[in-house]
Amino acid sequence: MNRRTRHELDLRDENLLAFWAERLTCTLTTSRPDGTPHVVPVGATLDPDAGLVRVITSSGSLKARNVARTGAAGLPVAVCQFQGRHWSTVEGTATIRHEPEAVAEAVRRYAERYRPPRPNPERVVIEISISRVLGNV
């Protein structure tokens, strides 16, 4: 049964989009092979038109390895950010993208929200296909 919670938000909500435009650190939660959660701070960007959240990282990072081991099927993940009492969590399925155009788009969006990232020849993109958005913004 798919129940809507009082915290479920529409991906086009103006307050949600404004909150995700602020320069805030997020957390990304993936699962390790033994099923335990791996939670790390990340910079993430929301792309409501594509229905994606993007996180840039090194291919050898544990978060990238956790996602990559699931292959094309992807890994259920959550990305959360908060400021004071306001919060938003995006849930979805993550996959790894290596293609130069996918990496360049993620870097462009990251630079717009945060700052240009340092050069990284091992950079990949964790792309999260959004299935649900929660929050109180």
Secondary structure, DSSP 8 states (H G I E B T S, - for coil): -----TTB--TT-HHHHHHHHS---EEEEEE-TTS-EEEEEE-EEEETTTTEEEEEEETTSHHHHHHHTTGGG-EEEEEEEEETTEEEEEEEEEEEE--HHHHHHHHHHHHHHS------TTEEEEEEEEEEEEE--
